[in-house]
Amino acid sequence: MTLSPVRGLAAAAAGGLALLAISAPSAGAASIACAAGAPLGAAQGWTEFVAGNGQRGSESEGSIAYGGDVGGMTVGTRLTSGKDDPTLVVAGTASGWFNLQKGSAYAPNRTGGGVNFNGGGHFLATNPIDFTTAFADLRSRSTSWAAVAANGTADVVNSDVTGTSLGGNVLWLRGSDAQINVFSVTPAQLTGIKATFIDVPAGSTALINVSGTTVTVNGEVRYRSGGTYRQPDDASVGDAVARTIWNFASATSVKLSTGSAFGGTVLAPDAAVEAVSVGHNNGQVIAASFRSNFETHQFPFPGNGCVPSTTPTPPGPTSADVAIVKAASDATPKGGDVVTYTLAVRNDGPDTAKNVVAADALPPGVTFSSASSPCTQAAGIVSCAIGDLASGATRTLTIKVTADPIAAVGSVPHPGATHLTPVSKVEQQVDLEAGDTRTVALSCPAGGILTDASIRTDAVDQGTGALTDVRVVSARTTGASSWEAVVRNDAGGRAQAKGFAVCLPANTDTADGHRHALVVSDPVTVTQSPAPGAQSVTVSCPAGSTPIVPGWAFAGGSAVVAGSEPVSGGWRFDLAVTGATTATLSVRCLDTAVAAADGHTHGLKLTHVVKQVAVPAGQVVEGEVICPDDAKGIVGTWSLARGVFSLGNDPRPKTRAYRLINTGATPATATIDLECVGDRTGAERKAGPAPKPIVNTATVASDTTDLDPSNNSSSATITVTGGGPALVGGTAKLAGGAVLLRAACPAGGGVCAGRAVVAKRSKVVASTTFRLKAGQAKLLKLKVNGTGRKALRGRTNRVKASLKLRGSRTVVKALTLKR
């Protein structure tokens, strides 16, 4: 071994630190050619790709494929896949409920549950994966890569030498190749270390070949960024994490015990892989079987990433990875404003993508104006034939549209009228054997809004532990209608618990021929790393909304939620932290007024009830807080003294029963609260123009095999607000020598007055003057002129209608004119 001097070694020796030999970076090593085609074969793009069975206790942000059995979990929270794309494959038995956020599923053998298709997907009739062929190929790749000579160095050194001190030894992996850096590592080098430090050039692959049949990876995984080494969760090293492969070619058992996030793809085609103690896996897991109670995050190895070309598998057909990202120039335009959509089309794959076409079907609510070359538009569909796109190339396109004006039409027809907002609950029994970790999923029927949920601990087998040994590791919203908790039984015996959830309907009841939607936001999250002690974190909601379904998740360390309370502008979580952790706190924000319908809205009648409960030392008590007679509870809140812990609560639903335990030696007082909503809304009130969200999705495709279909679509949402008068509907009528069309003036403003004009092929064919009061909708009668009598002879005509305001702008809309 050739040694090179490293500054700081003498100082380290003088300080009593271990002094270890450090390899010089490899010089003159043979160049390693990069393979063509999908680097990971059939596993490319799958977050979990497992030949056999899985035992999972938390979600996967990406897609998963199991050749054997696996239990229910949340899948695909970070996917952008289309609804028909395969993202969940279970060839064996799929037990329990799966929450599939995007794409479709192949799971023919379901028991005790099913699949919630939250992205509009469906069940696939055939298995899209040949696991036998796929893993034969992966074993071949793994074996051949393991035989590649290292061109990087792998040394166990004191961390002080690296410039990032962790108070002990680290495995220091250093390479300088711009494309791929290969390291040879033994199981002994991974034992008893504080971390593995990876230092390779940006954009290059780190291929870590680990020998041995039984391997345990100790210590954190960190990547060089600037002058220090950072954990895999740091955004600055995200690309380096994705370009790391840990290759366990000979292993039959791999245990990940890093204590914090594990970085890189695990390639262990013959091994039982177990995440024993990780914050989560940042990278793909390719294994014979997989056991983990932690999340797998979506850090797929890139389709254009470099792997050794010595793989004996015959090269497949050329492959690309076309992707599209869409953005809007204005997220909140007024009606009549022009919005520019930008479409960035790129090829992340290894080969040229042939005959690339981007398409954008414009949704109702926007009208096409123009598009950049080579895009064309027909019947509201914009098609852009880009042609061939080289690997790494990007093409930018633009589409301009006009946001159709909106207006609140109508008035308050029934002063004093209200709507019902019934509250319901769902529940599920939870039984845990000693040492079990379970994911408990609850959902509201009929697409209702889940406002709160809880796990109530009822009993632990006598003499085997305490009620507080049943720990809720995470509890959080997974959809507007769904929630899940990860529950662990640390007692020595069986535990019994129960899950409860409270639901509001998606809409009020129907009265006077209409109903109103209840409006809830996407999750609002805050992630912090609180130090040990008592800490508070606030998650904010905007004015005009109230927080619901408070949730939390802790990664590493030890912490409990000692308080969960509404505060001005949001929700406060009081944390009792006993070991440094990463806490993710979340809420959704429920609008305090229902959505506008028939020109009016209603406020929700919200109240907050508080009660103090005495909890004797060493005792379990049940405290109740009760809503007013005409209200039901929707969110439970609490604030607990030191030594008092919540064992969950039971919505009944007017009464909320809290189960509390005092583990201290002195009596204590707990505060229990309840957020209540009235059985009926408030009275009607006039609505201004209701903001209208419009989701526009663009897609991209090519004639070349695509390595990752999940990035072939992208959406941009704009929310149109009121601006001026609106032309209502998409059609007008020609009758009695006049064009009849409906116009509306938004509520809350002044009079809308001016001239209404209809034109065909830029020639005016009908016109009139108009005057509308604020909030008024009216049928306008435009007299057809001589040009119009000739031009409008057909039964159906496409025309453009304009409302020209006096001294202001013009509102234009394309209409179909029918006789």
N, C-alpha and C positions, 0 to 999 in steps of 0.2 A: 504494500500500500504506500503510495506517495503522499507525504504530508506537506502541508503548506502552512506558513505562519499566519496566525489570526490575531489581530490586535485585541488586547483585553484578556488573553489567556493568563499572562503572568499575574495580572491583577486578580483574576479569579482564583489562581492557585494561592496567592498570598492571603486571600480572604477565606481560605479553608474550603473552597468549592471543589467538586470533583473535576479533574482535568482529564479530558478524553481526547483521543486522536481524531482529527477531522480530515476527511478525504479531500483532496484537491478536486475541483471540477474536472470531469472527463475531458481529455484533449485528444483530438484526432479520431474520435469514435466514428464508426461507419455511419453514413447517413441512413436514416430510416424513411423509406418511402411510405406515403399515405395511401390507404386502400380506397378504391372507388366503391360507390354504392352506399347503402344504409350501414352506418358503422356498427349498429347492434342488431342487424338483421330484423327478424319479425318483432323483436322487443323494442324497436325504435319508437320513441314517443310515449310508451306505456310507463306510468309511474311505478306500478307494481306488476311484474310479469313472472308468474310462479307456476312451475310445472305441476305441483301437487296441492297440498292443503294449506290453509292459512288460519291463524287465530289472531283476530284484530280487535283492538279496543278503542280505536279512534279513527278519524277521517283520513281519506286520501284526497289531496287537492287535484290530482290528475286522474287519468283513466287507470283501471285495474283489470288484469286478466289472470284467472286461476284455472288450472287444469283439473283441480280437485275440488274440495269443499271449502267454504268460507262463510262466516257469519255476517249479519247485516251491519252496515256502516254508511256514512255519508261519503259520496264519491263525486269528484269533479267540480269542486267549488272554484277552481281557477281556470277551468276549461272554457274555450270559446267555440266548441264543436257545434256543428249543425245537429238538428234533432234526429237525423237518420244515421249519424256516425256511430260506430260501435265504440262505447266507452266503458262498458261493464260486461265482462265475460266470466261466467262461472260454469265450467263444464261439469262439475260434480254437483253437490247439494248446496243450494243457496238457502241458508237458514236465517229467519228473522227478516227485518225490514231494511231495505237499502233506500237511501235518499239520493237519487241520481239527478244532479243539478243540470247536466247537459248530456245530450246524446241518447243512444238507445242501448238496450241490454239483451244479451243472450244468457238466459238462466232458466233452462227447461225444467230443472228439478228443484222446485221451491217448496219450503216447508216453514210453517210458523210465521209467515209474513208475505212479503212480495217486494215490489219496487215502486217507489213514489217517483214518477217521471216529472220532475219540477221544470224541465226544459222542453216539454212537449214531445219527448221521445216515445218509444214503443218497444215491444219485445221483438227480437230478431228470430227469424225462422230457422236459420242455420248458424253453426259456429264459424265465426270469421277466422279462427286461428287453428292451425294444425300444430298442437303442442309437441307431438313426437318429432316432427320434422324441425320445428323451430328450435327445440332444445338440443337436437343432434348438431345443428349448425352452431348454436351458441357454445356447446362444449368444444367444438372444433376451433372456434375463434379463441376461446379462453386458453386452450392448450397451446395453440401456436403463438399467441401473444406472450405467454409465460416463458417461451423459449427465446424471446428477443433479448439480445444483450443490452444491459443497462447503459444509458448514456448520461445518467444523472447520478448524484451521490446520495447516500443514505447513511447518516451518522447519528448516534446517540450522544448528545452533548448537554452540558449544563446550559439552561436557557439564558443565562446572563450573556453567554457568548453571542447570541443571536441579536441582541439589542432589545428583546422583549422578555423581561424576567418574570418567570412563573414560580420561582422558588424550588426548582428541581430540574431533572433531566427531561429533554424533549428529543424526539426523532426529527432530525433536520433533513428535509429532502430539498436538494438544490439542483436545478437544471438550467441550461442556457439555450436549448434548441428552440427556434422560432415556431416549429410545427408540433413536435412531440418530444416529451421527456419521459424516459422509461426508468423506473427504479426497481431494484431487487431488495425485498425486505423479508426478514425472518420473523416468526411469531415471537421470539425472545425480544426482538427490538421493540415490539409493541406492548410489552409487559412492564408495568410499574412506572410508566412515564407520565409526565404531566400533560403532554400534548404531542401531536405531529404537526410540524411547521412545514408548509409547502411554499416553495419559492421558484416559480417558473415564469418565463416571459408572458405578457398578456396575449391572449388569443391562442395559446398553445395548449396541447393536451398533457395532463399528468397521468401516466399509466403506472400504477403501483402494483407490481406483481408480488403477491405475498405467498410464500411457500408454506408447506405443512398441511396436515389433514384436520387439525383442531386448532382454531385461531380465536383469540380474544383480543379485541382492539381496545386498549386502555387510553385514557387521556383525551383531551379535546382535539379537534381538528381545526387548524387555523391556516390562513393564507396571507402572504405578504401583500400589504397595501401601503405604499409610501415607505415610511421608516419603521413600520411596526407590523405585527401579525394579528389579523382580525378573525373573529369567529364567522362561520358560514352564513349567519343571518345578516351580516353587514352588507348593505347594498353595493358597496364599492368592490366586493369580491364575488358578486353573484355569478359573473361569467366564468371565473376561475373554478367555482364550485361545480357548475354545470359541465365543465370540460375535464373533470377528474373521474377516473375509473379505478376502483379497487378490484383487482383481479385475483380471485381465490381459486385458481385452476384445479388444485388437488384437494381442496377442503371438502369435508363432509359435515363440519360443524363450524359456524362463524357466529360469535357473540359480539355485539356492539355495546361497549360499556364506557362511553365517552363522557357521560354526565351532563353534556350539553349537546347542542345541535351537531349531528354527524354530517359531514360534507362530502359529496361525491356519489357516483353510481356504484352500487355493489353488484359485481358480476361473479356469482357463485352458483353455477348451474347444477352442481351435484351436492350442494350443502343445505343443511337446515340452518337458516339465518334467523337469529333472535336479537331484537333490539332490547337489551336488558335494561339499560339506563342511558337514554338519550333525550335531549330536549325534543327532537323530532328528526326525521331523516330528510335532508335536503339533497335529493337526487333519486334516481331510479333504484329499485330493488329487483334483481333478477336472480332467482333462487329455486332450489328444489322444493322448499317449503319456507314459510315466513310467519313468525310470531312477533307481535308488537302491540303494545298498548299506547303507542305514540303516533302522532300524525306523520304522514309522508307528504312532503311539500314538492311542488312541481318545479324541478330543476332538471329537465330532460337533457341528455347528452345531445349536442347540436347535430343536425343532419349533415352539416359540412365539417364536423369535427374530425381531426386526424387520428386514425388508428393504423397500426402496422399493416402493410400490404401482404405480409407473409401468411395471412389466413388462407388455408388450402381450399376453402369453399369457392367453387367457380364463381366468377363475377356475374352478378345478376344484370338485369336490364338497367339502362340509365335511369337515374332517379333525381328528382328535384324536390324542393320544399317551398312551394309558392305560398306566400302569406300576404295578408292585407290588413292595413290599419286605417280606420276612418275617423275623421275629426270634423267638427262643425265650427265655422268662424264665429258664431254667436249662439251661445247656449240658451239665451232668453230673448229671442226677437219679439218685436211687436207684430201684430197682424199687418201684412203688407210689406214688411221688410224683406230684403234680399239676403239669403244665407248662402255661403259658399261651403260646400262639402269638399274636403281634401281626402283623396284616396292614395295612400302610399302602398304600392305593390312591390314586393321584393322576393328574391329567390335565395332562401337560406340553404338550399340543397347543394350537393357536390357537382351536379351536372346542369347543363343548360335546360331550362324549361321551354318546351316547344308549344307554339300557338297559345300563348297566354291570353285569357279573356277575363276582364273584370266586368261585373254586372251589378246594377243597382236598380231594384224595383222601387220606385218612389211611392211612399205611403200616402194615404189620404191626409190632407192637411197642408200639403206643399204642392206648388205648381212649377213645372220645369221652365227654366229660363234659358240656360245655355250650358255648354260643356266644352272642355278643352279637347283638342284633337288627340286621338282618333275616335272619340266617343260620339255615338249617335243615339237618338231617342225616338222611340216609337211606342205609343199607347202607355206612356208613363214608365217604360223600362229603358234605362240607359245602358248601352252595351259598348264596351271599350276593347277593341281587338288590338292588343299590344304587340302580338307577335312573339318572337323568341326573347327570353330573358336569361342572361348569363348568370352563372353562380356568383352570388354576392351583389348582383346589380339591383337597383331600385328604380321604379318609374312612378312619377307623381302625376296624378290626374285631378281635375277640379270639375265639380258640377255645381251650377248656380240654380237656386230655386227661390220662389217667392212664398213666404209663409202666408197661408190663407188667413184672412182676418177672422177673428172670433168675436162674438158679442153675447152678452147675457140677454136672452129675449124673454119676454113675459114680465109679469109683475107678481105680487103676492096675492094669489086668488083666494086663499083660505086663512085669513088672519087668525092666529091662535091655534092653528092645526099643528099636530106633532106626529112623530113616528116612533114606533117601538124599536128598541135596541136590546133584545134579549141576551142575557149572559148565560153561558153553559159551561160545563166542565167535562173533561175526560180523565180517566185514571187507569193505572196499570200496576199490577202486582210485580214486585221485584224480589227475587230470592237469590241470595249469594252464598256459595260455599266458601269455606275458609280460603283466603288468598285470591278469590275471584275478582276480576275486573269486568264490568258490564257497561255496554253503551245502551242507555234507555232512551228510546225515541218516542215522542208524543206528537200528535197532530190533531188539528181541529177539523171537524167534519165540514163538508160543503164549502171548502175554501175559506173558512172563517179566519179571523185574525187572532192569533195566540198572544194574549197580553201578559201572561205570567205562568210560571211553572215551578215545581219544587219536588225534591225527593225527601219523603218523610221516613226517618228510621224508626222502626217499631220495636224490634227485639234483636238481641244477640244471644245465642245459646248460653245458658247459665254457666258461669265459671270459665268461659273461653275468651272473655274480653269485655270491653266497654262499648256503649252505644256510640261513643265518639270515635271508635275504631272504624266505623263505616264512613268513608271519606268521599265527598263529591269533588272529584278532581277538576271537572269543568262542567258548566251548565250554561248553555247559550242557545240563541235563536239560530235556526238553520234555514228558515224561510218564513214568510209572513204567517204561514199556518202551522209551522213545525218548530220543534225544539228537541235538543238532545242533551243528555248528561252522561258523563263518564263516572261511574261509581266503583270504588274499590273497597273490598272487605279485608281489613288488616287484622281482624280478630282470628282467634284459633278455632272458631266454630261457625256454624251457619248463622246468617243474618237475614232478617225479613224487613223489607221496606216497601214503600209504595210511591209511585209517581203520579202527580196531579198536574193538570194544566187547565187554565181558564181561557175561554174563547168568547170573543165578540163576533157577530155575524159580519160577513163582507159587505152586506147592504142592510139598510133599515127594512122594515116591512113596507109593503105597497099600500099606499093610501091616496085616494083621489087620482088614481091612474098613474102614479109615479112612485119611485123610491130613490133613495140617496145612497151612494157608496161611502163607506168609511175609508179614510185615507191614511195609510201608514207608510213610513219611509223605509229605505234600505237600512241595514244595521249601521249604527254610528259607533266606531270603536276607538279606544285609546290604549296604546301599549306602552308600559313603563317597566322599569326594573327597580322597584322600591327596595331600599335598604332595610335590614331588620329593624323592627320596632312598630309603632303605630303610624300608619300612613293613610292619607286620604287622596282619592283620585276622583275628579268630576268629569262626567261625559255630558256634553251639551246638546240641547235640542233648540231649534229656532223658535222665535216667538210665534204664537198661534198653534203650538203643539205641546204635547205632554209625553214624558218618557214612559215606555212600557217594556215588558219582558227584559228586565235587567239581567245581564249574564256575565260570566267570568270564566277564565281559563288560566291556570298557573303552569308554567314550564320550568321544572327544576325547583330546588329549594323547598320551602315549606311556608304556607300562608293560609289563612282562613278569612272569610268575609265576616267581620264583626258588626258591620252596619251597612244597610242598603236603604237609602232615603232620598226622597225628592228634595231638590233645592231650587232656588230661583234660577231659571234658565237651563235646568238639566237634572242630573242624578248624581249623588255622591256615594262612592263606595269607600267604607272605612275598612282598612286591611290590618290584620294582626300578622306581621311578618316575622317568622322565627328563623328563616333561612333565606338568603338572597335568592330572588326568583324573578322571572319575567311574567308580568301580569297583563292579560288582555281583557279589558272591561268593555262592555257593550250595552247599548239600548237600541230600541227602535222608537221613532217619534210618531205618535198618533195625533193627527190634526184634531183640534178641539171643535172644529165645525165639520159637518158632513159635506161631501162634494155637492156642488150646485146642480140642480135639476129643475126644469120648468121655471127658470129665472130666479130661483130663490134657494136658500140654504137654511140649516138649523144648527144651533150650537149644542154640543154635548153638555149635559148637566153633571159637572164633576165636583166631588167633595172629598175631603181628606179627614179621616177619623183617627184619633190617637188615644192610646191607653197605656198606663203604667202597670207592670206586673211584678209582684214580689216573688223571687225565686230562692227558696231556702237552700242552705249549703248542702251539697251532695244529693240534691233532690231533682227529680224530673217533674215539671208542671206543664199544664196546658192552659194557655191564656187565650181568651177570645176577644175579638174586636168586631163591632157590628155596624153595618152601614145604616143610613136612614131608611125609613119604611119604604120609600119609593125608589130605592137604589140597590145595586149589587156590587160586590167587590171585584176589581179587575187586576189590581197589583198589590201584593203584600210587601210591607216595608218593616224594617226593624233597626234598632240600635241597642247593642248589648254591652254590658259592663264586662270588665276583665274576668275571665274564668267562666262566663256564661256562653253557651254555644247553642246555636239553632239546630234542632233535629228535623227541621222541615215544617211545613204548614199545610193545612187541609182546607181548601175552599169549599163552602157549603151551600151556595156561594154568597148569600147575604152576610153570613157570619164567616170570619176567617179564624181558624183554630191553630195557634202556634204551639209547637212542642219544644220546650226549652229545658236545658240541663245546666245546673250550676256545679262545676267541678272544683270550685274553691272551698275554702274552709269557713267563709263567712257569708251571711245572706247578701243578696244583691238585687238590684232592680233593673228590669229590662223594659225598653220602650217598644211596643208593637203598634203598627199603624196599618191603615188600609186605604188605598185609593179607590173611590167608589164612582160609579157612573149611574145616572138616572135611568129608570126603566124606559122612560120616553125622552126624546129630544126636547130642546126648547122650542118655542114657537117659530113660525116662518119669519125669515127676514130677507130682504131683497139682496140679491147677489150681484156683484160686479162681474165683469168678464172672468170666467173661470179659467185659470191657466191650463193650457192643453198640451200635455207631453206627446211628442211625436218621435217614435223610434224608427230610424232608417238604417237598414242593414245592407251592406255590400258584400259581394262574394267574389272569389277568384278561382279559376281552374286552368289546367293546361292539359296537353296530350301526353305529358310525361308522368310516370309513376310518382305519386306524391308521398313523401316520407311521413308527413304529419298533417293529416286533414283537419286537425283541431284548430289550426290558425288560418283556415280558408274563408273565414267570414269575420266581419267586424261591424259593430253598430255604433251610431252616434245618436244621442237623444237631445232634442231641443224642446223647450217649453215655451209655447207661444202665449203671449199675454195680450190683453185688449189694446187696441190702438185707435182705430176709427170705426166707421160703419162696416158692416159685413154683408156680403151676398150669401144668403142662406141656401144650402143645398147645391146640388150639381146639375140641376136641370131647370129649364124655363119652358113656358108654354106659349104657342102661337095660336091666337084665337081672335076672331072678330077684328082683324086688321091691327092687332096690337100684340106686343110681347109682354107676357105676365111673368114677373120674377119677384121673389121675396127678399127684402132687405131688412136689416135690423140696426138699431143704434145702441151702443153699449150703455148699460146703466152706470150711474155715478158720474156722468159727464154732462156736457151741454147738448144743445140741439145739433143734429146732423142735417145739413142742408146743402143742396147743390144740384148737379145735373147727372142723370143716369143715361148711359149710352150703350147700345149694342152694336157691334161691328162684325162684319164677315169679310175676311181677306182684306183687312185694313180700311174697309169702306163702311161708313155709318149707315145702318139699316133701320134703326129705331131709336127714339130718345124721348125724354121727358124731364121735368124738374121734380125735385122731391124735398120734403121737409119732415123729419122724424124727431120726436121727443126722445130724451134719454130713456133707455129701457124699452122703447117701442119697437115692435116688429110689424111690417106692413107689406101688403102685396102691391107692387108698383106696376102701373100700366103704361108701357112705352109705345107711342104711336109709330107704326111702320111707315117709312117714306117710300117714294117711288123706286129708289134703288133696292130697298128691301123687298118690295113686292115682286121684283124680278129674281133677286138672289135667294129668296127663301121659299122657293117653290117645292122643294123636296119635303118628305114627311119628317126627316130628321136632319138637323144642321148643327155643325160645330161653330160656335160663335164665341166672342169675347165680350163680357159685360164689364162696364166701368162705372164706378160711383166717383164723380169728380166733386170734391168738397170745395166750397167757396174759400179761397185764400189758403188752401191747404193741399194735401197730397191727393193722389188718385188711387183708388183700390180697383184692381183688375182681377177677373177670374174667368177661366175658360168654362163654358157651359154647353150642355147638349140641349138644343132647342127642338121641341117636339110639337107636332100639331095635335 
